[in-house]
């Protein structure tokens, strides 16, 4: 495909998002790697991806952490900082994340903290990170079972999105990421949601497995990036509009916290979290899309345990939880709901 460059305009913190099949191979030209580079990846990412960045750098140290959300903790965060210090990195050096959201979140937070902030680049290699977590500057680690409760807003210098890197992902991981793109379409882009309704997911999977991402899949990624770009430009620090991107996450994070040991994925929990928070008419259109993607539509998690995790989440203010509701595709409302009101929504939908 032709290269698409999406600029996120945030004054001094502005940066470009480069969307192009094959752009990983051009990392040496697209990123400033003529310095010491800490390349952070995980055990689930093909080694050749990080090796490509390593080979393009003046001097690089590659760190591979174990795959999975359980790695996004203080121990691995401290390890990254120690490796940076031992490598003799200074304020003019940089961190490059090559992987999914766990790698990007933790690497960005380490870059934000080391010497009060050094350059950070993100090369997301999962659908979830390409459509959502790699842009916008949210960096974090988990604490005591609560997701992303310790972190900082810290924007990358540039993001490279290469759809070819998705070709090694399982069907489940691809659907996991697409849940976030569905979320953004439901809230902001009715035409993008129609494209999901007409998507031939099986055909997309076959093309992607052959190493040829289709224009339809690339358009889905682009749609999501444009939506998130527009939201972040208006509300970088999540003081208002950006909270809309939490649609599905309030209950979804609770479900995820309860099911972390059961192996449920983030996007799967977001998919579940959206269902009680939309109108019957929206749900009627949403369910076939989730089912086509193979995302879950039923949840048996104990309501008390889910709500215990929800009330620890960062979106609670004065006993109320700011919640996003979708009554019509492409629109949203924000309401302050009590934990009991959220619990009733959860039990009303999933008990039926």
DRENDO-1510 file (C-alpha; in Angstrom, 1 decimal, always signed):
<recs>
REC; n; res; u; v; w
REC; 1; UNK; +0.0; +0.0; +0.0 .
REC; 2; UNK; +1.0; +3.6; -0.2 .
REC; 3; UNK; +2.3; +5.2; +2.9 .
REC; 4; UNK; -0.2; +7.1; +5.1 .
REC; 5; UNK; +1.2; +9.5; +7.6 .
REC; 6; UNK; -1.1; +10.6; +10.3 .
REC; 7; UNK; +0.1; +13.6; +12.4 .
REC; 8; UNK; -1.0; +13.9; +16.0 .
REC; 9; UNK; -0.8; +17.6; +16.7 .
REC; 10; UNK; +0.1; +18.3; +20.4 .
REC; 11; UNK; +2.3; +21.3; +20.1 .
REC; 12; UNK; +5.8; +20.4; +21.3 .
REC; 13; UNK; +4.8; +16.8; +21.7 .
REC; 14; UNK; +3.4; +16.3; +18.2 .
REC; 15; UNK; +4.5; +13.2; +16.2 .
REC; 16; UNK; +3.7; +11.2; +13.1 .
REC; 17; UNK; +2.1; +7.8; +12.9 .
REC; 18; UNK; +3.4; +6.0; +9.8 .
REC; 19; UNK; +1.0; +3.3; +8.4 .
REC; 20; UNK; +2.6; +1.3; +5.7 .
REC; 21; UNK; +3.0; -2.4; +4.9 .
REC; 22; UNK; +6.8; -3.1; +5.2 .
REC; 23; UNK; +7.7; +0.0; +7.2 .
REC; 24; UNK; +9.4; -2.1; +9.9 .
REC; 25; UNK; +12.1; -2.8; +7.4 .
REC; 26; UNK; +12.6; +1.0; +7.0 .
REC; 27; UNK; +13.1; +1.6; +10.7 .
REC; 28; UNK; +16.6; +2.9; +10.2 .
REC; 29; UNK; +15.4; +5.6; +7.8 .
REC; 30; UNK; +12.2; +6.5; +9.7 .
REC; 31; UNK; +13.5; +6.6; +13.2 .
REC; 32; UNK; +16.6; +8.3; +14.7 .
REC; 33; UNK; +18.6; +5.3; +15.8 .
REC; 34; UNK; +22.1; +6.8; +15.5 .
REC; 35; UNK; +22.6; +6.5; +19.2 .
REC; 36; UNK; +22.2; +4.0; +22.1 .
REC; 37; UNK; +18.9; +2.2; +21.8 .
REC; 38; UNK; +17.1; -0.1; +24.2 .
REC; 39; UNK; +14.9; -2.4; +22.1 .
REC; 40; UNK; +12.1; -3.9; +24.2 .
REC; 41; UNK; +10.1; -6.9; +23.0 .
REC; 42; UNK; +8.5; -10.0; +24.4 .
REC; 43; UNK; +8.8; -13.8; +24.0 .
REC; 44; UNK; +5.7; -13.9; +21.7 .
REC; 45; UNK; +7.1; -11.5; +19.1 .
REC; 46; UNK; +9.2; -13.0; +16.2 .
REC; 47; UNK; +12.8; -12.2; +17.1 .
REC; 48; UNK; +13.4; -10.9; +13.6 .
REC; 49; UNK; +11.3; -7.8; +14.3 .
REC; 50; UNK; +13.5; -6.6; +17.2 .
REC; 51; UNK; +16.6; -7.8; +15.3 .
REC; 52; UNK; +15.7; -5.4; +12.4 .
REC; 53; UNK; +15.7; -2.5; +14.8 .
REC; 54; UNK; +18.9; -3.7; +16.4 .
REC; 55; UNK; +20.7; -3.9; +13.1 .
REC; 56; UNK; +19.6; -0.4; +12.1 .
REC; 57; UNK; +20.9; +1.1; +15.4 .
REC; 58; UNK; +24.3; +2.6; +16.2 .
REC; 59; UNK; +24.4; +0.6; +19.4 .
REC; 60; UNK; +21.5; -1.5; +20.8 .
REC; 61; UNK; +20.6; -3.6; +23.7 .
REC; 62; UNK; +17.6; -6.0; +23.1 .
REC; 63; UNK; +15.5; -7.0; +26.1 .
REC; 64; UNK; +12.9; -9.7; +25.8 .
REC; 65; UNK; +10.3; -10.0; +28.6 .
REC; 66; UNK; +7.9; -12.9; +29.0 .
REC; 67; UNK; +4.7; -12.6; +27.0 .
REC; 68; UNK; +1.5; -11.6; +28.7 .
REC; 69; UNK; -0.1; -9.0; +31.0 .
REC; 70; UNK; +1.6; -10.6; +34.1 .
REC; 71; UNK; +4.9; -9.1; +32.9 .
REC; 72; UNK; +3.6; -5.5; +33.2 .
REC; 73; UNK; +4.8; -5.1; +36.8 .
REC; 74; UNK; +7.3; -3.3; +39.0 .
REC; 75; UNK; +9.9; -6.1; +38.7 .
REC; 76; UNK; +10.1; -5.9; +34.9 .
REC; 77; UNK; +9.8; -2.1; +35.0 .
REC; 78; UNK; +12.8; -1.9; +37.4 .
REC; 79; UNK; +14.7; -4.4; +35.3 .
REC; 80; UNK; +14.3; -2.2; +32.2 .
REC; 81; UNK; +15.6; +0.9; +34.1 .
REC; 82; UNK; +18.6; -1.2; +35.4 .
REC; 83; UNK; +19.4; -2.4; +31.9 .
REC; 84; UNK; +19.3; +1.2; +30.6 .
REC; 85; UNK; +21.6; +2.3; +33.4 .
REC; 86; UNK; +24.0; -0.6; +32.9 .
REC; 87; UNK; +24.1; +0.2; +29.1 .
REC; 88; UNK; +25.2; +3.7; +29.9 .
REC; 89; UNK; +22.3; +5.4; +28.3 .
REC; 90; UNK; +22.0; +9.1; +28.6 .
REC; 91; UNK; +19.3; +11.8; +27.9 .
REC; 92; UNK; +20.2; +11.7; +24.2 .
REC; 93; UNK; +19.4; +8.0; +23.8 .
REC; 94; UNK; +16.1; +6.3; +23.2 .
REC; 95; UNK; +13.8; +3.3; +23.9 .
REC; 96; UNK; +12.0; +1.4; +21.0 .
REC; 97; UNK; +9.1; -0.9; +21.8 .
REC; 98; UNK; +8.5; -3.7; +19.4 .
REC; 99; UNK; +5.5; -5.7; +20.4 .
REC; 100; UNK; +2.0; -5.4; +21.8 .
REC; 101; UNK; +0.4; -3.2; +24.4 .
REC; 102; UNK; +2.2; -4.7; +27.4 .
REC; 103; UNK; +5.6; -3.9; +25.8 .
REC; 104; UNK; +4.5; -0.5; +24.6 .
REC; 105; UNK; +3.0; +0.5; +27.9 .
REC; 106; UNK; +5.9; -0.5; +30.1 .
REC; 107; UNK; +8.6; +0.7; +27.7 .
REC; 108; UNK; +7.0; +4.1; +27.4 .
REC; 109; UNK; +6.7; +4.4; +31.2 .
REC; 110; UNK; +10.4; +3.4; +31.5 .
REC; 111; UNK; +11.4; +6.0; +28.9 .
REC; 112; UNK; +9.3; +8.6; +30.8 .
REC; 113; UNK; +11.0; +8.0; +34.1 .
REC; 114; UNK; +14.6; +7.4; +33.0 .
REC; 115; UNK; +16.6; +10.6; +33.6 .
REC; 116; UNK; +13.2; +12.4; +33.7 .
REC; 117; UNK; +12.4; +11.4; +30.2 .
REC; 118; UNK; +14.2; +10.2; +27.1 .
REC; 119; UNK; +13.0; +9.6; +23.5 .
REC; 120; UNK; +10.5; +6.8; +22.9 .
REC; 121; UNK; +9.5; +5.1; +19.7 .
REC; 122; UNK; +6.7; +2.6; +19.3 .
REC; 123; UNK; +6.5; -0.2; +16.7 .
REC; 124; UNK; +3.2; -2.1; +17.6 .
REC; 125; UNK; +2.9; -5.6; +16.2 .
REC; 126; UNK; -0.6; -6.6; +17.4 .
REC; 127; UNK; -3.9; -5.4; +16.1 .
REC; 128; UNK; -4.8; -4.2; +19.6 .
REC; 129; UNK; -1.7; -2.0; +19.9 .
REC; 130; UNK; -1.9; -0.8; +16.3 .
REC; 131; UNK; -5.4; +0.5; +16.5 .
REC; 132; UNK; -5.3; +1.8; +20.1 .
REC; 133; UNK; -2.6; +1.5; +22.7 .
REC; 134; UNK; +0.4; +2.6; +20.7 .
REC; 135; UNK; -0.8; +6.2; +20.2 .
REC; 136; UNK; -2.0; +8.8; +22.7 .
REC; 137; UNK; +0.8; +8.6; +25.2 .
REC; 138; UNK; -0.8; +6.5; +28.0 .
REC; 139; UNK; +2.1; +4.5; +29.6 .
REC; 140; UNK; +1.7; +2.4; +32.7 .
REC; 141; UNK; +2.2; -0.8; +34.7 .
REC; 142; UNK; -0.2; -2.8; +36.8 .
REC; 143; UNK; -0.3; -2.9; +40.6 .
REC; 144; UNK; -1.9; -5.5; +42.9 .
REC; 145; UNK; -4.1; -6.9; +40.2 .
REC; 146; UNK; -5.4; -3.4; +39.0 .
REC; 147; UNK; -4.5; -2.6; +35.4 .
REC; 148; UNK; -2.6; +0.5; +34.5 .
REC; 149; UNK; -2.9; +2.1; +37.9 .
REC; 150; UNK; +0.7; +3.4; +38.0 .
REC; 151; UNK; +1.9; +5.4; +34.9 .
REC; 152; UNK; +2.2; +8.7; +33.1 .
REC; 153; UNK; +1.1; +10.5; +30.0 .
REC; 154; UNK; +4.2; +10.4; +27.8 .
REC; 155; UNK; +4.0; +10.8; +24.0 .
REC; 156; UNK; +6.2; +8.8; +21.6 .
REC; 157; UNK; +8.4; +10.6; +19.1 .
REC; 158; UNK; +7.0; +8.5; +16.2 .
REC; 159; UNK; +4.9; +5.3; +15.7 .
REC; 160; UNK; +5.5; +2.8; +12.9 .
REC; 161; UNK; +2.5; +0.6; +12.1 .
REC; 162; UNK; +3.3; -2.3; +9.7 .
REC; 163; UNK; +0.3; -4.4; +9.0 .
REC; 164; UNK; +2.5; -7.2; +7.7 .
REC; 165; UNK; +3.6; -7.9; +11.3 .
REC; 166; UNK; +0.0; -9.1; +12.0 .
REC; 167; UNK; +0.5; -12.1; +9.8 .
REC; 168; UNK; +1.9; -14.3; +12.6 .
REC; 169; UNK; -1.0; -13.6; +14.9 .
REC; 170; UNK; -3.7; -16.2; +15.8 .
REC; 171; UNK; -7.3; -15.6; +14.8 .
REC; 172; UNK; -8.1; -14.9; +18.5 .
REC; 173; UNK; -5.4; -12.2; +18.8 .
REC; 174; UNK; -6.6; -10.5; +15.7 .
REC; 175; UNK; -10.2; -10.5; +16.9 .
REC; 176; UNK; -9.0; -9.3; +20.3 .
REC; 177; UNK; -7.5; -6.2; +18.8 .
REC; 178; UNK; -10.5; -5.5; +16.5 .
REC; 179; UNK; -12.7; -5.2; +19.5 .
REC; 180; UNK; -11.1; -1.8; +20.2 .
REC; 181; UNK; -11.7; -0.7; +16.6 .
REC; 182; UNK; -15.4; -1.8; +17.0 .
REC; 183; UNK; -15.6; +0.3; +20.2 .
REC; 184; UNK; -14.3; +3.4; +18.4 .
REC; 185; UNK; -16.7; +2.9; +15.4 .
REC; 186; UNK; -19.6; +2.5; +17.8 .
REC; 187; UNK; -18.9; +5.8; +19.5 .
REC; 188; UNK; -17.7; +8.0; +16.7 .
REC; 189; UNK; -17.9; +6.5; +13.2 .
REC; 190; UNK; -21.1; +4.9; +11.9 .
REC; 191; UNK; -19.6; +4.3; +8.5 .
REC; 192; UNK; -16.7; +2.4; +10.0 .
REC; 193; UNK; -19.2; +0.3; +11.9 .
REC; 194; UNK; -21.0; -0.5; +8.6 .
REC; 195; UNK; -17.7; -1.7; +7.3 .
REC; 196; UNK; -17.4; -4.1; +10.2 .
REC; 197; UNK; -20.9; -5.4; +9.4 .
REC; 198; UNK; -19.9; -6.2; +5.8 .
REC; 199; UNK; -16.4; -7.5; +6.6 .
REC; 200; UNK; -15.6; -11.0; +5.4 .
REC; 201; UNK; -13.5; -11.9; +8.4 .
REC; 202; UNK; -12.5; -15.4; +7.0 .
REC; 203; UNK; -11.3; -13.9; +3.8 .
REC; 204; UNK; -9.3; -11.3; +5.7 .
REC; 205; UNK; -7.6; -13.9; +7.8 .
REC; 206; UNK; -6.6; -15.9; +4.7 .
REC; 207; UNK; -5.1; -12.9; +3.1 .
REC; 208; UNK; -3.3; -11.9; +6.2 .
REC; 209; UNK; -1.8; -15.4; +6.7 .
REC; 210; UNK; -0.3; -15.1; +3.3 .
REC; 211; UNK; +1.5; -11.9; +4.3 .
REC; 212; UNK; -0.8; -9.6; +2.3 .
REC; 213; UNK; -2.9; -7.5; +4.5 .
REC; 214; UNK; -6.0; -6.5; +2.5 .
REC; 215; UNK; -7.1; -2.9; +1.9 .
REC; 216; UNK; -10.2; -3.6; +4.0 .
REC; 217; UNK; -8.1; -4.5; +7.1 .
REC; 218; UNK; -5.7; -1.5; +6.5 .
REC; 219; UNK; -8.8; +0.7; +6.3 .
REC; 220; UNK; -10.0; -0.5; +9.6 .
REC; 221; UNK; -6.7; +0.3; +11.2 .
REC; 222; UNK; -6.6; +3.7; +9.5 .
REC; 223; UNK; -10.2; +4.5; +10.7 .
REC; 224; UNK; -9.3; +3.7; +14.3 .
REC; 225; UNK; -6.1; +5.8; +14.1 .
REC; 226; UNK; -8.0; +8.8; +12.7 .
REC; 227; UNK; -10.6; +8.5; +15.4 .
REC; 228; UNK; -8.1; +8.2; +18.2 .
REC; 229; UNK; -6.0; +11.0; +16.8 .
REC; 230; UNK; -9.0; +13.4; +16.7 .
REC; 231; UNK; -9.9; +12.5; +20.3 .
REC; 232; UNK; -6.4; +12.8; +21.7 .
REC; 233; UNK; -5.8; +16.1; +20.0 .
REC; 234; UNK; -8.9; +17.5; +21.7 .
REC; 235; UNK; -8.2; +15.9; +25.1 .
REC; 236; UNK; -4.7; +14.7; +25.6 .
REC; 237; UNK; -4.9; +14.1; +29.4 .
REC; 238; UNK; -8.4; +12.5; +29.5 .
REC; 239; UNK; -10.2; +15.4; +31.2 .
REC; 240; UNK; -13.3; +15.1; +29.0 .
REC; 241; UNK; -13.8; +13.7; +25.5 .
REC; 242; UNK; -11.0; +11.1; +25.8 .
REC; 243; UNK; -13.0; +9.3; +28.5 .
REC; 244; UNK; -15.3; +8.2; +25.7 .
REC; 245; UNK; -12.5; +5.8; +24.6 .
REC; 246; UNK; -13.3; +4.0; +27.9 .
REC; 247; UNK; -16.6; +2.7; +26.4 .
REC; 248; UNK; -16.7; -1.0; +27.4 .
REC; 249; UNK; -13.7; -0.7; +29.7 .
REC; 250; UNK; -15.4; +0.2; +33.0 .
REC; 251; UNK; -17.1; -3.3; +33.3 .
REC; 252; UNK; -14.5; -4.8; +30.9 .
REC; 253; UNK; -11.6; -4.0; +33.2 .
REC; 254; UNK; -13.5; -5.6; +36.1 .
REC; 255; UNK; -14.2; -8.7; +34.1 .
REC; 256; UNK; -10.5; -8.8; +33.0 .
REC; 257; UNK; -9.3; -8.5; +36.6 .
REC; 258; UNK; -11.4; -11.4; +37.7 .
REC; 259; UNK; -10.4; -13.5; +34.7 .
REC; 260; UNK; -6.7; -12.7; +34.4 .
REC; 261; UNK; -5.7; -16.2; +35.4 .
REC; 262; UNK; -8.3; -17.7; +33.1 .
REC; 263; UNK; -6.4; -16.3; +30.1 .
REC; 264; UNK; -9.1; -13.9; +28.9 .
REC; 265; UNK; -7.7; -11.2; +26.6 .
REC; 266; UNK; -8.2; -7.5; +27.0 .
REC; 267; UNK; -10.3; -7.1; +23.8 .
REC; 268; UNK; -12.5; -10.0; +24.7 .
REC; 269; UNK; -13.3; -8.3; +28.1 .
REC; 270; UNK; -13.9; -5.0; +26.3 .
REC; 271; UNK; -16.4; -6.7; +24.0 .
REC; 272; UNK; -18.2; -8.1; +27.0 .
REC; 273; UNK; -18.1; -4.7; +28.7 .
REC; 274; UNK; -19.8; -3.0; +25.8 .
REC; 275; UNK; -22.9; -5.1; +25.8 .
REC; 276; UNK; -24.6; -3.9; +29.0 .
REC; 277; UNK; -23.7; -0.3; +28.1 .
REC; 278; UNK; -25.6; +0.1; +24.8 .
REC; 279; UNK; -29.2; +0.2; +23.8 .
REC; 280; UNK; -31.2; -2.8; +22.6 .
REC; 281; UNK; -31.1; -1.4; +19.0 .
REC; 282; UNK; -27.3; -1.0; +19.1 .
REC; 283; UNK; -26.8; -4.4; +20.8 .
REC; 284; UNK; -28.9; -6.0; +18.0 .
REC; 285; UNK; -26.3; -4.8; +15.5 .
REC; 286; UNK; -23.3; -5.3; +17.7 .
REC; 287; UNK; -23.9; -9.0; +18.6 .
REC; 288; UNK; -23.6; -10.3; +15.0 .
REC; 289; UNK; -20.3; -8.4; +14.6 .
REC; 290; UNK; -18.8; -9.8; +17.8 .
REC; 291; UNK; -20.0; -13.3; +16.9 .
REC; 292; UNK; -18.5; -13.0; +13.4 .
REC; 293; UNK; -15.1; -12.1; +14.9 .
REC; 294; UNK; -15.4; -14.9; +17.4 .
REC; 295; UNK; -15.5; -12.6; +20.4 .
REC; 296; UNK; -17.4; -13.6; +23.6 .
REC; 297; UNK; -20.9; -12.5; +24.2 .
REC; 298; UNK; -21.7; -14.3; +27.4 .
REC; 299; UNK; -20.1; -13.9; +30.8 .
REC; 300; UNK; -20.5; -15.9; +34.0 .
REC; 301; UNK; -18.1; -14.0; +36.3 .
REC; 302; UNK; -19.4; -13.3; +39.8 .
REC; 303; UNK; -21.0; -9.8; +39.8 .
REC; 304; UNK; -19.6; -9.1; +43.3 .
REC; 305; UNK; -16.0; -9.9; +42.2 .
REC; 306; UNK; -16.4; -7.9; +39.0 .
REC; 307; UNK; -17.7; -4.8; +40.9 .
REC; 308; UNK; -15.0; -5.1; +43.5 .
REC; 309; UNK; -12.4; -4.6; +40.7 .
REC; 310; UNK; -14.5; -1.9; +39.1 .
REC; 311; UNK; -14.6; +0.3; +42.2 .
REC; 312; UNK; -10.8; +0.2; +42.4 .
REC; 313; UNK; -10.6; +1.5; +38.9 .
REC; 314; UNK; -9.3; +5.0; +38.3 .
REC; 315; UNK; -12.6; +6.3; +36.8 .
REC; 316; UNK; -14.5; +6.6; +40.1 .
REC; 317; UNK; -15.2; +10.1; +41.4 .
REC; 318; UNK; -17.1; +10.9; +44.6 .
REC; 319; UNK; -18.8; +7.5; +44.7 .
REC; 320; UNK; -19.9; +7.7; +41.1 .
REC; 321; UNK; -18.3; +6.1; +38.1 .
REC; 322; UNK; -18.2; +8.1; +34.8 .
REC; 323; UNK; -19.6; +5.6; +32.3 .
REC; 324; UNK; -20.0; +5.8; +28.5 .
REC; 325; UNK; -23.3; +4.6; +27.0 .
REC; 326; UNK; -24.1; +4.2; +23.3 .
REC; 327; UNK; -27.8; +4.5; +22.3 .
REC; 328; UNK; -27.2; +5.1; +18.6 .
REC; 329; UNK; -24.3; +3.9; +16.5 .
REC; 330; UNK; -21.9; +6.8; +16.1 .
REC; 331; UNK; -23.0; +8.7; +19.2 .
REC; 332; UNK; -22.4; +8.4; +22.9 .
REC; 333; UNK; -23.5; +9.9; +26.2 .
REC; 334; UNK; -21.6; +10.1; +29.5 .
REC; 335; UNK; -23.4; +9.4; +32.8 .
REC; 336; UNK; -22.3; +9.1; +36.4 .
REC; 337; UNK; -23.5; +5.8; +37.6 .
REC; 338; UNK; -23.2; +4.3; +41.1 .
REC; 339; UNK; -21.5; +0.9; +41.5 .
REC; 340; UNK; -25.0; -0.5; +42.2 .
REC; 341; UNK; -26.4; +0.9; +38.9 .
REC; 342; UNK; -23.4; -0.7; +37.1 .
REC; 343; UNK; -23.9; -4.0; +38.9 .
REC; 344; UNK; -27.6; -4.0; +37.8 .
REC; 345; UNK; -26.6; -3.4; +34.2 .
REC; 346; UNK; -24.1; -6.3; +34.4 .
REC; 347; UNK; -26.5; -8.7; +36.0 .
REC; 348; UNK; -29.5; -7.7; +33.9 .
REC; 349; UNK; -27.7; -8.5; +30.7 .
REC; 350; UNK; -25.5; -11.4; +31.6 .
REC; 351; UNK; -28.0; -13.3; +33.7 .
REC; 352; UNK; -30.4; -13.3; +30.8 .
</recs>
